[in-house]
Amino acid sequence: MNNKKTINITGAVGKIGSALATGLVKKGHKVLLGDIDKSKLRKIKKKLNSKNVQTFQGDLTTKNNIDRFIKFGVKKFKNIHAAVNCSYPRSKKYGAKFEDLKEINLKNDLYYQLGSSIIFSQRIIKYFLRKKTGNLILISSIQGVQPPKFEHYKGSQYKGLYMGSPIEYSAIKSGIISITKYLSKYYRKKNIRINCVSPGGVRDSQHPKLFIKKYRQSCNSKGLLDGEDISKLIIFLLSEESKYITGQNLIIDDGWTL
């Protein structure tokens, strides 16, 4: 970015959020890291070791906490130029097979992931409207673009549990793409950019070798990505080089969707 900015990141201790924070701090920007995990927030702040880093611990699926998060950022850094919603909250029963899906868990997960993304967008855009400028980036997934490749999961378990891509995840991620386009058009000519990034699978040390092998066969070269791979695209969207990109869903998946 040409000018140093302040960026709020939710889900900041996750693979994408933490990699993004690292990349932004290296470029001299200020970051407010929000997450519910206090211990991991302390660790990442210690690792980054910069006066340009502040942390906020709280459940950022609620309106009041989101408002407090924004207010805290303004208090610490005087201004917020952009926000990236990397949060990935889930119920305790998230990820069940379609046949085993329970109403209460579906209700919770649809709000935690999709509903809270809408509320977060509402609250941060309210602030951007007062400042007459802003940049919001939401995180979707390749599963919001096309159906899972179910054959990749056959024969694999994740941490001893059923491994698959739940139907509610596809519904949520396709919904995030839709609200990105909706909000971008709704706030047209308000000097607020709203975009979405849809990553492919993100590497996890717990991924079974069989799954990794099958997944990679559908890709161009690397297969599962690292958080840093995705953070580079987000940093581009936060920069002035992308100032005419708005309302878009940018896919980064090493060719998985081809």
Secondary structure, DSSP 4 states (H G I P E B T S, - for coil): --S--EEEEESTTSHHHHHHHHHHHHTT-EEEEEES-HHHHHHHHHHH--TTEEEEES-TTSHHHHHHHHHHHHHHHS---EEEE------TTTT--GGG--HHHHHHHIIIIIIHHHHHHHHHHHHHHHHT-EEEEEE--GGGTS---GGGTTT-EETTEE-S--HHHHHHHHHHHHHHHHHHHHTTTTTEEEEEEEE-PBP-TTS-HHHHHHHHHTSSSS-SBPHHHHHHHHHHHHSGGGTT--S-EEEESTTTT-
